[in-house]
Amino acid sequence: MAVDKTGAALTAVAVQRALQALAKPEVEAVARRFFKTGPGQYGEGDRFRGIKVPVVRGVMKTFRALPFAEAKVLLASPFHEDRLAALAILVWQFERGDAALRERIYRLYLGGARWINNWDLVDGSAPQILGGWLEDKSRAPLYALAKSRNLWERRMAMLASLWYIRKGECDDALRLAEALVASEEDLMHKAVGWMLREVGKRDRKREEAFLAKHCRTMPRTMLRYAIEHFPEARRLAYLKGTV
């Protein structure tokens, strides 16, 4: 059994016990509302222990060396904070692992939408794991995810492009935005708009070329996110449809 420097066991159960010891009922109640866990909402049925994100990340630091098999068990937990901790550990290990470990993490992630099933879980891991693994490979898996009926797989695809945007590569972000511009879900409107905004920070002309084609038909939330950092006059022109 793997142990940390103090001799404590590095297991999924040990992580869960450490997290539960920090749980607060008042935080749990807020989290259920914030992450939309009610009937028919995008986080329906998710369970929370009641732990704030910085606290979860603090626990994760103690368990960074969690074996892959145990991280996989933790990722399948019914508790949101457990899955958040698992993903933080997997991202940390992915960024430092050899090719074999990185591939195992990527493969787990690629089929993991049943566990990676809320926006915070996706946003904190898709750029590093999906984007990072596919950096020197075919990006075809992202376009397959973009066609999924599963909201979280589509958001994974869009968020993965942030890895390339930050490196000055905007092609995939714009192609994925093109594929997802007609999405129905508010969480996809925000994701696409956010990535367009990030493209605009590096290449305003290319973002505006995209907007010239879609600004009159794209969802309003998507447009607002995309133009958030535009000069005020230009932003208002887009909102009024006078561009």
Secondary structure, DSSP 8 states (H G I E B T S, - for coil): --B-TTS-B-SHHHHHHHHHTT--HHHHHHHHHHTT-STTSTTTT-B-----HHHHHHHHHHTTT--HHHHHHHHT-SBHHHHHHHHHHHHHHHHHS-HHHHHHHHHHHHT-TTTS-SHHHHHTTHIIIIIHHTTTS--HHHHHHHT-S-HHHHHHHHHHTHHHHTTT--HHHHHHHHHHTT--SHHHHHHHHHHHHHHHHH-HHHHHHHHHHHTTTS-HHHHHHHTTTS-HHHHHHHHHT--
